[in-house]
Amino acid sequence: MSKPKRGRSLWNLPSRGRGTCPVCHSTRIKLLYPRTKTDGTAVKVCKRCDKAPQSKVDAISAS
Ligand SMILES: [Zn+2]
């Protein structure tokens, strides 16, 4: 198995794994960490926000 969060495997992801983090609004950051809101919505967040409290994830507005 290759490292799923490093290197060339990212090239297969939409936008090459990058985007704007819905929690901290950093742009062009790698969104590799899935979080699930209390209502069941799946969101991808950046490395920093992988450790964010659930309340931060729930505060993401639907887009
Ligand atoms: Zn973030």
N, CA, C, O and the ligand as a Tripos MOL2 file, in Angstrom:
@<TRIPOS>MOLECULE
protein
  253   251    64     0     0
PROTEIN
NO_CHARGES

@<TRIPOS>ATOM
      1 N           0.8390   -1.2120    0.0000 N.3       1 MET1
      2 CA          0.0000    0.0000    0.0000 C.3       1 MET1
      3 C           0.8670    1.2520    0.0000 C.2       1 MET1
      4 O           1.8720    1.3300    0.7070 O.2       1 MET1
      5 N           0.4590    2.2350   -0.8100 N.am      2 SER2
      6 CA          1.1620    3.5050   -0.7990 C.3       2 SER2
      7 C           0.5260    4.4120    0.2480 C.2       2 SER2
      8 O          -0.5770    4.1590    0.7320 O.2       2 SER2
      9 N           1.2390    5.4540    0.5750 N.am      3 LYS3
     10 CA          0.7230    6.4050    1.5490 C.3       3 LYS3
     11 C          -0.4240    7.2020    0.9280 C.2       3 LYS3
     12 O          -0.2140    7.9090   -0.0570 O.2       3 LYS3
     13 N          -1.6160    7.1010    1.4790 N.am      4 PRO4
     14 CA         -2.7670    7.7290    0.8250 C.3       4 PRO4
     15 C          -2.7790    9.2500    0.9300 C.2       4 PRO4
     16 O          -3.5060    9.9030    0.1800 O.2       4 PRO4
     17 N          -2.0050    9.8290    1.8270 N.am      5 LYS5
     18 CA         -2.0430   11.2740    2.0360 C.3       5 LYS5
     19 C          -0.7740   11.9640    1.5400 C.2       5 LYS5
     20 O          -0.5630   13.1500    1.7980 O.2       5 LYS5
     21 N           0.0460   11.2350    0.8470 N.am      6 ARG6
     22 CA          1.3120   11.8000    0.3660 C.3       6 ARG6
     23 C           1.4910   11.4950   -1.1130 C.2       6 ARG6
     24 O           1.0080   10.4820   -1.6190 O.2       6 ARG6
     25 N           2.1830   12.3760   -1.7830 N.am      7 GLY7
     26 CA          2.7280   12.0670   -3.0860 C.3       7 GLY7
     27 C           1.7200   11.9170   -4.2050 C.2       7 GLY7
     28 O           0.6930   12.5950   -4.2270 O.2       7 GLY7
     29 N           2.0150   11.0450   -5.1140 N.am      8 ARG8
     30 CA          1.3150   10.9970   -6.3900 C.3       8 ARG8
     31 C          -0.1280   10.5210   -6.2590 C.2       8 ARG8
     32 O          -0.9580   10.8460   -7.1090 O.2       8 ARG8
     33 N          -0.4470    9.7560   -5.2100 N.am      9 SER9
     34 CA         -1.8170    9.2760   -5.0700 C.3       9 SER9
     35 C          -2.8010   10.4370   -4.9270 C.2       9 SER9
     36 O          -3.9860   10.2900   -5.2270 O.2       9 SER9
     37 N          -2.3080   11.5950   -4.4660 N.am     10 LEU10
     38 CA         -3.1720   12.7730   -4.3590 C.3      10 LEU10
     39 C          -3.6110   13.2580   -5.7280 C.2      10 LEU10
     40 O          -4.6690   13.8720   -5.8630 O.2      10 LEU10
     41 N          -2.8150   12.9890   -6.7300 N.am     11 TRP11
     42 CA         -3.1260   13.4760   -8.0850 C.3      11 TRP11
     43 C          -4.4260   12.8830   -8.6140 C.2      11 TRP11
     44 O          -5.0450   13.4480   -9.5160 O.2      11 TRP11
     45 N          -4.8410   11.7510   -8.0600 N.am     12 ASN12
     46 CA         -6.0780   11.1170   -8.5180 C.3      12 ASN12
     47 C          -7.3120   11.7230   -7.8820 C.2      12 ASN12
     48 O          -8.4260   11.4680   -8.3390 O.2      12 ASN12
     49 N          -7.1410   12.5110   -6.8500 N.am     13 LEU13
     50 CA         -8.2790   13.0760   -6.1310 C.3      13 LEU13
     51 C          -8.8290   14.2950   -6.8660 C.2      13 LEU13
     52 O          -8.1080   14.9210   -7.6430 O.2      13 LEU13
     53 N         -10.1090   14.6440   -6.6290 N.am     14 PRO14
     54 CA        -10.6510   15.8670   -7.2040 C.3      14 PRO14
     55 C          -9.8380   17.0700   -6.7380 C.2      14 PRO14
     56 O          -9.5460   17.1900   -5.5480 O.2      14 PRO14
     57 N          -9.4710   17.9530   -7.6490 N.am     15 SER15
     58 CA         -8.6330   19.1070   -7.3460 C.3      15 SER15
     59 C          -7.3190   18.6990   -6.7030 C.2      15 SER15
     60 O          -6.6900   19.4730   -5.9810 O.2      15 SER15
     61 N          -6.9210   17.4680   -6.9810 N.am     16 ARG16
     62 CA         -5.6810   16.9310   -6.4120 C.3      16 ARG16
     63 C          -5.6430   17.0250   -4.8900 C.2      16 ARG16
     64 O          -4.6010   17.2680   -4.2800 O.2      16 ARG16
     65 N          -6.8030   16.8260   -4.3110 N.am     17 GLY17
     66 CA         -6.8870   16.7600   -2.8580 C.3      17 GLY17
     67 C          -6.8730   18.1030   -2.1590 C.2      17 GLY17
     68 O          -6.8490   18.1860   -0.9310 O.2      17 GLY17
     69 N          -6.8890   19.1900   -2.9920 N.am     18 ARG18
     70 CA         -6.8160   20.5160   -2.3760 C.3      18 ARG18
     71 C          -8.1290   21.2710   -2.5190 C.2      18 ARG18
     72 O          -8.9420   20.9960   -3.4020 O.2      18 ARG18
     73 N          -8.3060   22.2400   -1.6110 N.am     19 GLY19
     74 CA         -9.5060   23.0510   -1.6460 C.3      19 GLY19
     75 C          -9.4910   24.0010   -0.4660 C.2      19 GLY19
     76 O          -8.4490   24.2300    0.1490 O.2      19 GLY19
     77 N         -10.6540   24.5530   -0.1550 N.am     20 THR20
     78 CA        -10.7720   25.4480    0.9850 C.3      20 THR20
     79 C         -11.3560   24.6710    2.1580 C.2      20 THR20
     80 O         -12.4270   24.0730    2.0560 O.2      20 THR20
     81 N         -10.6440   24.6930    3.2540 N.am     21 CYS21
     82 CA        -11.1210   23.9890    4.4380 C.3      21 CYS21
     83 C         -12.3850   24.6620    4.9540 C.2      21 CYS21
     84 O         -12.3860   25.8730    5.1730 O.2      21 CYS21
     85 N         -13.4660   23.9010    5.1540 N.am     22 PRO22
     86 CA        -14.7160   24.5050    5.6220 C.3      22 PRO22
     87 C         -14.6580   24.9370    7.0840 C.2      22 PRO22
     88 O         -15.5190   25.6940    7.5350 O.2      22 PRO22
     89 N         -13.6720   24.4760    7.8230 N.am     23 VAL23
     90 CA        -13.6030   24.8190    9.2440 C.3      23 VAL23
     91 C         -12.7680   26.0790    9.4680 C.2      23 VAL23
     92 O         -13.2210   27.0130   10.1300 O.2      23 VAL23
     93 N         -11.5550   26.1090    8.9210 N.am     24 CYS24
     94 CA        -10.6690   27.2450    9.1730 C.3      24 CYS24
     95 C         -10.5350   28.1560    7.9480 C.2      24 CYS24
     96 O          -9.8560   29.1810    8.0120 O.2      24 CYS24
     97 N         -11.1840   27.7860    6.8240 N.am     25 HIS25
     98 CA        -11.2270   28.6160    5.6130 C.3      25 HIS25
     99 C          -9.8440   28.8820    5.0080 C.2      25 HIS25
    100 O          -9.6580   29.8660    4.2930 O.2      25 HIS25
    101 N          -8.8940   28.0230    5.2910 N.am     26 SER26
    102 CA         -7.6260   28.1020    4.5900 C.3      26 SER26
    103 C          -7.8380   27.6820    3.1370 C.2      26 SER26
    104 O          -8.4880   26.6740    2.8600 O.2      26 SER26
    105 N          -7.2820   28.4650    2.2160 N.am     27 THR27
    106 CA         -7.4620   28.1430    0.8070 C.3      27 THR27
    107 C          -6.2870   27.3090    0.2890 C.2      27 THR27
    108 O          -5.1710   27.3940    0.8010 O.2      27 THR27
    109 N          -6.5650   26.5070   -0.7350 N.am     28 ARG28
    110 CA         -5.5480   25.6840   -1.3920 C.3      28 ARG28
    111 C          -4.8260   24.7550   -0.4220 C.2      28 ARG28
    112 O          -3.6470   24.4420   -0.5910 O.2      28 ARG28
    113 N          -5.5520   24.3310    0.5790 N.am     29 ILE29
    114 CA         -4.9470   23.4270    1.5510 C.3      29 ILE29
    115 C          -5.4220   22.0100    1.2350 C.2      29 ILE29
    116 O          -6.4630   21.8250    0.6030 O.2      29 ILE29
    117 N          -4.6730   21.0330    1.6670 N.am     30 LYS30
    118 CA         -5.0560   19.6580    1.3860 C.3      30 LYS30
    119 C          -6.1830   19.2300    2.3270 C.2      30 LYS30
    120 O          -6.0580   19.3100    3.5490 O.2      30 LYS30
    121 N          -7.2810   18.7760    1.7320 N.am     31 LEU31
    122 CA         -8.4280   18.3180    2.5110 C.3      31 LEU31
    123 C          -8.4480   16.7950    2.4750 C.2      31 LEU31
    124 O          -9.0190   16.1830    1.5730 O.2      31 LEU31
    125 N          -7.8240   16.2150    3.4570 N.am     32 LEU32
    126 CA         -7.6220   14.7710    3.4240 C.3      32 LEU32
    127 C          -8.2770   14.0490    4.5920 C.2      32 LEU32
    128 O          -8.2040   12.8240    4.6920 O.2      32 LEU32
    129 N          -8.9080   14.7960    5.4610 N.am     33 TYR33
    130 CA         -9.3820   14.1880    6.6880 C.3      33 TYR33
    131 C         -10.8970   14.2550    6.7730 C.2      33 TYR33
    132 O         -11.4440   15.3400    6.9700 O.2      33 TYR33
    133 N         -11.5890   13.1380    6.6330 N.am     34 PRO34
    134 CA        -13.0440   13.1470    6.6950 C.3      34 PRO34
    135 C         -13.5490   13.3120    8.1150 C.2      34 PRO34
    136 O         -13.0900   12.6420    9.0390 O.2      34 PRO34
    137 N         -14.4960   14.2130    8.2680 N.am     35 ARG35
    138 CA        -15.1970   14.3570    9.5480 C.3      35 ARG35
    139 C         -16.6830   14.2300    9.2510 C.2      35 ARG35
    140 O         -17.1230   14.4810    8.1290 O.2      35 ARG35
    141 N         -17.4370   13.8470   10.2410 N.am     36 THR36
    142 CA        -18.8720   13.7090   10.0610 C.3      36 THR36
    143 C         -19.5930   14.6010   11.0610 C.2      36 THR36
    144 O         -19.3440   14.5470   12.2650 O.2      36 THR36
    145 N         -20.4910   15.4230   10.5310 N.am     37 LYS37
    146 CA        -21.2740   16.2760   11.4190 C.3      37 LYS37
    147 C         -22.2930   15.4300   12.1760 C.2      37 LYS37
    148 O         -22.5800   14.2910   11.8080 O.2      37 LYS37
    149 N         -22.8230   16.0120   13.2290 N.am     38 THR38
    150 CA        -23.7830   15.2700   14.0540 C.3      38 THR38
    151 C         -25.0090   14.8710   13.2500 C.2      38 THR38
    152 O         -25.6510   13.8650   13.5490 O.2      38 THR38
    153 N         -25.3430   15.6720   12.2090 N.am     39 ASP39
    154 CA        -26.5010   15.3340   11.3790 C.3      39 ASP39
    155 C         -26.1780   14.3000   10.3050 C.2      39 ASP39
    156 O         -27.0440   13.9520    9.5020 O.2      39 ASP39
    157 N         -24.9540   13.8120   10.2830 N.am     40 GLY40
    158 CA        -24.5930   12.7560    9.3530 C.3      40 GLY40
    159 C         -23.9160   13.2260    8.0840 C.2      40 GLY40
    160 O         -23.5230   12.4030    7.2570 O.2      40 GLY40
    161 N         -23.7680   14.5500    7.9080 N.am     41 THR41
    162 CA        -23.1250   15.0680    6.7050 C.3      41 THR41
    163 C         -21.6240   14.8300    6.7680 C.2      41 THR41
    164 O         -20.9810   15.1530    7.7670 O.2      41 THR41
    165 N         -21.0710   14.2730    5.7140 N.am     42 ALA42
    166 CA        -19.6350   14.0360    5.6430 C.3      42 ALA42
    167 C         -18.9380   15.2630    5.0610 C.2      42 ALA42
    168 O         -19.3650   15.7880    4.0330 O.2      42 ALA42
    169 N         -17.8820   15.7170    5.7040 N.am     43 VAL43
    170 CA        -17.1020   16.8410    5.2000 C.3      43 VAL43
    171 C         -15.6230   16.4720    5.2460 C.2      43 VAL43
    172 O         -15.1940   15.6460    6.0520 O.2      43 VAL43
    173 N         -14.8580   17.1010    4.3630 N.am     44 LYS44
    174 CA        -13.4070   16.8960    4.3660 C.3      44 LYS44
    175 C         -12.7540   18.1420    4.9400 C.2      44 LYS44
    176 O         -13.0720   19.2600    4.5350 O.2      44 LYS44
    177 N         -11.8530   17.9520    5.8720 N.am     45 VAL45
    178 CA        -11.1830   19.0880    6.4890 C.3      45 VAL45
    179 C          -9.6730   18.9190    6.3640 C.2      45 VAL45
    180 O          -9.1820   17.8610    5.9720 O.2      45 VAL45
    181 N          -8.9480   19.9810    6.7050 N.am     46 CYS46
    182 CA         -7.4990   19.9440    6.5910 C.3      46 CYS46
    183 C          -6.8870   19.2380    7.8010 C.2      46 CYS46
    184 O          -7.5820   18.8360    8.7340 O.2      46 CYS46
    185 N          -5.5740   19.1030    7.7520 N.am     47 LYS47
    186 CA         -4.8600   18.3900    8.8020 C.3      47 LYS47
    187 C          -5.1040   19.0110   10.1740 C.2      47 LYS47
    188 O          -5.3380   18.3070   11.1560 O.2      47 LYS47
    189 N          -5.0450   20.3440   10.2240 N.am     48 ARG48
    190 CA         -5.2310   21.0150   11.5070 C.3      48 ARG48
    191 C          -6.6100   20.7350   12.0710 C.2      48 ARG48
    192 O          -6.7730   20.4860   13.2650 O.2      48 ARG48
    193 N          -7.6290   20.7800   11.1650 N.am     49 CYS49
    194 CA         -9.0010   20.6670   11.6400 C.3      49 CYS49
    195 C          -9.4150   19.2270   11.8830 C.2      49 CYS49
    196 O         -10.5100   18.9820   12.3890 O.2      49 CYS49
    197 N          -8.5700   18.2740   11.5360 N.am     50 ASP50
    198 CA         -8.8460   16.8910   11.8970 C.3      50 ASP50
    199 C          -8.9680   16.7500   13.4030 C.2      50 ASP50
    200 O          -9.6730   15.8690   13.8940 O.2      50 ASP50
    201 N          -8.2870   17.6140   14.1340 N.am     51 LYS51
    202 CA         -8.3010   17.5620   15.5960 C.3      51 LYS51
    203 C          -9.2600   18.5940   16.1940 C.2      51 LYS51
    204 O          -9.3340   18.7480   17.4140 O.2      51 LYS51
    205 N          -9.9940   19.2980   15.3260 N.am     52 ALA52
    206 CA        -10.9270   20.3030   15.8170 C.3      52 ALA52
    207 C         -12.0690   19.6150   16.5730 C.2      52 ALA52
    208 O         -12.4380   18.4860   16.2500 O.2      52 ALA52
    209 N         -12.6270   20.2970   17.5780 N.am     53 PRO53
    210 CA        -13.7440   19.6990   18.3080 C.3      53 PRO53
    211 C         -14.9720   19.5360   17.4110 C.2      53 PRO53
    212 O         -15.1230   20.2330   16.4080 O.2      53 PRO53
    213 N         -15.8360   18.6080   17.7920 N.am     54 GLN54
    214 CA        -17.0350   18.3190   16.9910 C.3      54 GLN54
    215 C         -17.8900   19.5670   16.8000 C.2      54 GLN54
    216 O         -18.5660   19.7050   15.7800 O.2      54 GLN54
    217 N         -17.8660   20.4720   17.7690 N.am     55 SER55
    218 CA        -18.6880   21.6810   17.6620 C.3      55 SER55
    219 C         -18.2550   22.5370   16.4720 C.2      55 SER55
    220 O         -19.0840   23.1910   15.8380 O.2      55 SER55
    221 N         -16.9500   22.5320   16.1710 N.am     56 LYS56
    222 CA        -16.4610   23.2730   15.0000 C.3      56 LYS56
    223 C         -16.9610   22.6470   13.7050 C.2      56 LYS56
    224 O         -17.3150   23.3510   12.7580 O.2      56 LYS56
    225 N         -16.9870   21.3220   13.6740 N.am     57 VAL57
    226 CA        -17.4520   20.6230   12.4760 C.3      57 VAL57
    227 C         -18.9600   20.8690   12.2870 C.2      57 VAL57
    228 O         -19.4280   21.0810   11.1690 O.2      57 VAL57
    229 N         -19.6880   20.8360   13.3730 N.am     58 ASP58
    230 CA        -21.1350   21.0540   13.2830 C.3      58 ASP58
    231 C         -21.4670   22.4770   12.8780 C.2      58 ASP58
    232 O         -22.5580   22.7380   12.3700 O.2      58 ASP58
    233 N         -20.5380   23.4040   13.0960 N.am     59 ALA59
    234 CA        -20.7980   24.8080   12.7770 C.3      59 ALA59
    235 C         -20.6750   25.0980   11.2840 C.2      59 ALA59
    236 O         -21.0000   26.2010   10.8440 O.2      59 ALA59
    237 N         -20.2100   24.1210   10.4970 N.am     60 ILE60
    238 CA        -20.0990   24.3200    9.0550 C.3      60 ILE60
    239 C         -21.4990   24.4540    8.4700 C.2      60 ILE60
    240 O         -22.3640   23.6020    8.6750 O.2      60 ILE60
    241 N         -21.6990   25.5380    7.7400 N.am     61 SER61
    242 CA        -23.0110   25.7340    7.1210 C.3      61 SER61
    243 C         -23.1010   24.9240    5.8360 C.2      61 SER61
    244 O         -22.1110   24.7390    5.1290 O.2      61 SER61
    245 N         -24.2770   24.4580    5.5550 N.am     62 ALA62
    246 CA        -24.4900   23.6800    4.3300 C.3      62 ALA62
    247 C         -24.2230   24.5440    3.1140 C.2      62 ALA62
    248 O         -24.6110   25.7120    3.0750 O.2      62 ALA62
    249 N         -23.5650   23.9710    2.1280 N.am     63 SER63
    250 CA        -23.2640   24.7420    0.9270 C.3      63 SER63
    251 C         -23.7960   24.0150   -0.3010 C.2      63 SER63
    252 O         -23.6440   24.5010   -1.4210 O.2      63 SER63
    253 ZN         -8.9470   23.5530    8.4320 Zn       64 ZN64
@<TRIPOS>BOND
     1     1     2 1
     2     2     3 1
     3     3     4 2
     4     3     5 am
     5     5     6 1
     6     6     7 1
     7     7     8 2
     8     7     9 am
     9     9    10 1
    10    10    11 1
    11    11    12 2
    12    11    13 am
    13    13    14 1
    14    14    15 1
    15    15    16 2
    16    15    17 am
    17    17    18 1
    18    18    19 1
    19    19    20 2
    20    19    21 am
    21    21    22 1
    22    22    23 1
    23    23    24 2
    24    23    25 am
    25    25    26 1
    26    26    27 1
    27    27    28 2
    28    27    29 am
    29    29    30 1
    30    30    31 1
    31    31    32 2
    32    31    33 am
    33    33    34 1
    34    34    35 1
    35    35    36 2
    36    35    37 am
    37    37    38 1
    38    38    39 1
    39    39    40 2
    40    39    41 am
    41    41    42 1
    42    42    43 1
    43    43    44 2
    44    43    45 am
    45    45    46 1
    46    46    47 1
    47    47    48 2
    48    47    49 am
    49    49    50 1
    50    50    51 1
    51    51    52 2
    52    51    53 am
    53    53    54 1
    54    54    55 1
    55    55    56 2
    56    55    57 am
    57    57    58 1
    58    58    59 1
    59    59    60 2
    60    59    61 am
    61    61    62 1
    62    62    63 1
    63    63    64 2
    64    63    65 am
    65    65    66 1
    66    66    67 1
    67    67    68 2
    68    67    69 am
    69    69    70 1
    70    70    71 1
    71    71    72 2
    72    71    73 am
    73    73    74 1
    74    74    75 1
    75    75    76 2
    76    75    77 am
    77    77    78 1
    78    78    79 1
    79    79    80 2
    80    79    81 am
    81    81    82 1
    82    82    83 1
    83    83    84 2
    84    83    85 am
    85    85    86 1
    86    86    87 1
    87    87    88 2
    88    87    89 am
    89    89    90 1
    90    90    91 1
    91    91    92 2
    92    91    93 am
    93    93    94 1
    94    94    95 1
    95    95    96 2
    96    95    97 am
    97    97    98 1
    98    98    99 1
    99    99   100 2
   100    99   101 am
   101   101   102 1
   102   102   103 1
   103   103   104 2
   104   103   105 am
   105   105   106 1
   106   106   107 1
   107   107   108 2
   108   107   109 am
   109   109   110 1
   110   110   111 1
   111   111   112 2
   112   111   113 am
   113   113   114 1
   114   114   115 1
   115   115   116 2
   116   115   117 am
   117   117   118 1
   118   118   119 1
   119   119   120 2
   120   119   121 am
   121   121   122 1
   122   122   123 1
   123   123   124 2
   124   123   125 am
   125   125   126 1
   126   126   127 1
   127   127   128 2
   128   127   129 am
   129   129   130 1
   130   130   131 1
   131   131   132 2
   132   131   133 am
   133   133   134 1
   134   134   135 1
   135   135   136 2
   136   135   137 am
   137   137   138 1
   138   138   139 1
   139   139   140 2
   140   139   141 am
   141   141   142 1
   142   142   143 1
   143   143   144 2
   144   143   145 am
   145   145   146 1
   146   146   147 1
   147   147   148 2
   148   147   149 am
   149   149   150 1
   150   150   151 1
   151   151   152 2
   152   151   153 am
   153   153   154 1
   154   154   155 1
   155   155   156 2
   156   155   157 am
   157   157   158 1
   158   158   159 1
   159   159   160 2
   160   159   161 am
   161   161   162 1
   162   162   163 1
   163   163   164 2
   164   163   165 am
   165   165   166 1
   166   166   167 1
   167   167   168 2
   168   167   169 am
   169   169   170 1
   170   170   171 1
   171   171   172 2
   172   171   173 am
   173   173   174 1
   174   174   175 1
   175   175   176 2
   176   175   177 am
   177   177   178 1
   178   178   179 1
   179   179   180 2
   180   179   181 am
   181   181   182 1
   182   182   183 1
   183   183   184 2
   184   183   185 am
   185   185   186 1
   186   186   187 1
   187   187   188 2
   188   187   189 am
   189   189   190 1
   190   190   191 1
   191   191   192 2
   192   191   193 am
   193   193   194 1
   194   194   195 1
   195   195   196 2
   196   195   197 am
   197   197   198 1
   198   198   199 1
   199   199   200 2
   200   199   201 am
   201   201   202 1
   202   202   203 1
   203   203   204 2
   204   203   205 am
   205   205   206 1
   206   206   207 1
   207   207   208 2
   208   207   209 am
   209   209   210 1
   210   210   211 1
   211   211   212 2
   212   211   213 am
   213   213   214 1
   214   214   215 1
   215   215   216 2
   216   215   217 am
   217   217   218 1
   218   218   219 1
   219   219   220 2
   220   219   221 am
   221   221   222 1
   222   222   223 1
   223   223   224 2
   224   223   225 am
   225   225   226 1
   226   226   227 1
   227   227   228 2
   228   227   229 am
   229   229   230 1
   230   230   231 1
   231   231   232 2
   232   231   233 am
   233   233   234 1
   234   234   235 1
   235   235   236 2
   236   235   237 am
   237   237   238 1
   238   238   239 1
   239   239   240 2
   240   239   241 am
   241   241   242 1
   242   242   243 1
   243   243   244 2
   244   243   245 am
   245   245   246 1
   246   246   247 1
   247   247   248 2
   248   247   249 am
   249   249   250 1
   250   250   251 1
   251   251   252 2
@<TRIPOS>SUBSTRUCTURE
     1 MET1         2 RESIDUE 1 A MET
     2 SER2         6 RESIDUE 1 A SER
     3 LYS3        10 RESIDUE 1 A LYS
     4 PRO4        14 RESIDUE 1 A PRO
     5 LYS5        18 RESIDUE 1 A LYS
     6 ARG6        22 RESIDUE 1 A ARG
     7 GLY7        26 RESIDUE 1 A GLY
     8 ARG8        30 RESIDUE 1 A ARG
     9 SER9        34 RESIDUE 1 A SER
    10 LEU10       38 RESIDUE 1 A LEU
    11 TRP11       42 RESIDUE 1 A TRP
    12 ASN12       46 RESIDUE 1 A ASN
    13 LEU13       50 RESIDUE 1 A LEU
    14 PRO14       54 RESIDUE 1 A PRO
    15 SER15       58 RESIDUE 1 A SER
    16 ARG16       62 RESIDUE 1 A ARG
    17 GLY17       66 RESIDUE 1 A GLY
    18 ARG18       70 RESIDUE 1 A ARG
    19 GLY19       74 RESIDUE 1 A GLY
    20 THR20       78 RESIDUE 1 A THR
    21 CYS21       82 RESIDUE 1 A CYS
    22 PRO22       86 RESIDUE 1 A PRO
    23 VAL23       90 RESIDUE 1 A VAL
    24 CYS24       94 RESIDUE 1 A CYS
    25 HIS25       98 RESIDUE 1 A HIS
    26 SER26      102 RESIDUE 1 A SER
    27 THR27      106 RESIDUE 1 A THR
    28 ARG28      110 RESIDUE 1 A ARG
    29 ILE29      114 RESIDUE 1 A ILE
    30 LYS30      118 RESIDUE 1 A LYS
    31 LEU31      122 RESIDUE 1 A LEU
    32 LEU32      126 RESIDUE 1 A LEU
    33 TYR33      130 RESIDUE 1 A TYR
    34 PRO34      134 RESIDUE 1 A PRO
    35 ARG35      138 RESIDUE 1 A ARG
    36 THR36      142 RESIDUE 1 A THR
    37 LYS37      146 RESIDUE 1 A LYS
    38 THR38      150 RESIDUE 1 A THR
    39 ASP39      154 RESIDUE 1 A ASP
    40 GLY40      158 RESIDUE 1 A GLY
    41 THR41      162 RESIDUE 1 A THR
    42 ALA42      166 RESIDUE 1 A ALA
    43 VAL43      170 RESIDUE 1 A VAL
    44 LYS44      174 RESIDUE 1 A LYS
    45 VAL45      178 RESIDUE 1 A VAL
    46 CYS46      182 RESIDUE 1 A CYS
    47 LYS47      186 RESIDUE 1 A LYS
    48 ARG48      190 RESIDUE 1 A ARG
    49 CYS49      194 RESIDUE 1 A CYS
    50 ASP50      198 RESIDUE 1 A ASP
    51 LYS51      202 RESIDUE 1 A LYS
    52 ALA52      206 RESIDUE 1 A ALA
    53 PRO53      210 RESIDUE 1 A PRO
    54 GLN54      214 RESIDUE 1 A GLN
    55 SER55      218 RESIDUE 1 A SER
    56 LYS56      222 RESIDUE 1 A LYS
    57 VAL57      226 RESIDUE 1 A VAL
    58 ASP58      230 RESIDUE 1 A ASP
    59 ALA59      234 RESIDUE 1 A ALA
    60 ILE60      238 RESIDUE 1 A ILE
    61 SER61      242 RESIDUE 1 A SER
    62 ALA62      246 RESIDUE 1 A ALA
    63 SER63      250 RESIDUE 1 A SER
    64 ZN64       253 GROUP 0 **** ****
